[in-house]
């Protein structure tokens, strides 16, 4: 029989490499972890829910090529040739026609964000086209989000070649060959150069506030619970509303510091214009900060540890950044995803900050977005106070 020498490698002797190894103890620890995971239902839900949410949102909701964009049509000349051009635009799939009575009404719809494009046909469009004078079709595009208009504008550029192919026959066939029968004049409003920074940098105000303030506020109460100081707070005569206000106020100031940093960078590093009122923007920032902090306070009444608070923040932040219109065009998402996005305060805040900075919107133009954020804040604040009373018991 061959004897083992000390010169042989230790890998030939597993017992020497892992002394006292017991698979039974490993299995026992493994079972204990599964039991702990079963007890921590919130963590297990996040582990399952986040991948499912990513699959659904990236697979079904995200679309970087939006179609059926609302388009105001001002047809001062409503002849058959104009109707053919409008039908050709609809057939591209990028435009959903909304009739407008005048040029000023189309401008108003464009400024309010209710339409993405406006097509304006002058009163003598058909007559000039028949005379071969190449009339101009004015196209106004809301270019605050260049990604939402790029493909649609490219589709419009092909209209002069294809829109009137079936109309220019017989005596009008002379207009078909050679030069285009009419020209397209595209005016990119609010962002003439189509710079992405004009869209992204103002939106970073809302994204940064959502990411940081929700997490900090959510961890505030859970930190008190983990350190054992929550019982002392509950024993004091501090009311739930007073507790909520006291926990939120310090982070309001933190939020304003963050906004000032982003605003300074937007103005002096990226050259983003400020067409509206800074005072109005500050008031809207305050509303959004308070709404965001109520979400974090609500999470803090649900979570039992700081780790759970961070998990809930991630679960909330993911749909915000994907469905709010920050990363992908909002109108490119399916209807059900837009409904979900309308619930999120970040969606409305992005519209507010872009409208103030790029369009010069006033308070009267922002009331639908303000009402949506205020309603969300009231709902979250009510839930937080009810949950806090349950915690006292």
HELIX and SHEET records of a PDB file:
HELIX    1   1 UNK A   10  UNK A   12  5                                   3    
HELIX    2   2 UNK A   14  UNK A   17  1                                   4    
HELIX    3   3 UNK A   23  UNK A   39  1                                  17    
HELIX    4   4 UNK A   41  UNK A   56  1                                  16    
HELIX    5   5 UNK A   57  UNK A   61  3                                   5    
HELIX    6   6 UNK A   80  UNK A   91  1                                  12    
HELIX    7   7 UNK A  103  UNK A  111  1                                   9    
HELIX    8   8 UNK A  125  UNK A  130  1                                   6    
HELIX    9   9 UNK A  146  UNK A  157  1                                  12    
HELIX   10  10 UNK A  159  UNK A  162  1                                   4    
HELIX   11  11 UNK A  170  UNK A  175  5                                   6    
HELIX   12  12 UNK A  197  UNK A  227  1                                  31    
HELIX   13  13 UNK A  230  UNK A  235  1                                   6    
HELIX   14  14 UNK A  240  UNK A  268  1                                  29    
HELIX   15  15 UNK A  278  UNK A  302  1                                  25    
HELIX   16  16 UNK A  306  UNK A  323  1                                  18    
HELIX   17  17 UNK A  330  UNK A  332  5                                   3    
HELIX   18  18 UNK A  335  UNK A  343  1                                   9    
HELIX   19  19 UNK A  345  UNK A  354  1                                  10    
HELIX   20  20 UNK A  355  UNK A  359  3                                   5    
HELIX   21  21 UNK A  363  UNK A  365  5                                   3    
HELIX   22  22 UNK A  367  UNK A  392  1                                  26    
SHEET    1   A 5 UNK A  95  UNK A  99  0                                        
SHEET    2   A 5 UNK A  69  UNK A  75  1                                        
SHEET    3   A 5 UNK A 117  UNK A 121  1                                        
SHEET    4   A 5 UNK A 136  UNK A 142 -1                                        
SHEET    5   A 5 UNK A 183  UNK A 189  1                                        
END                                                                             
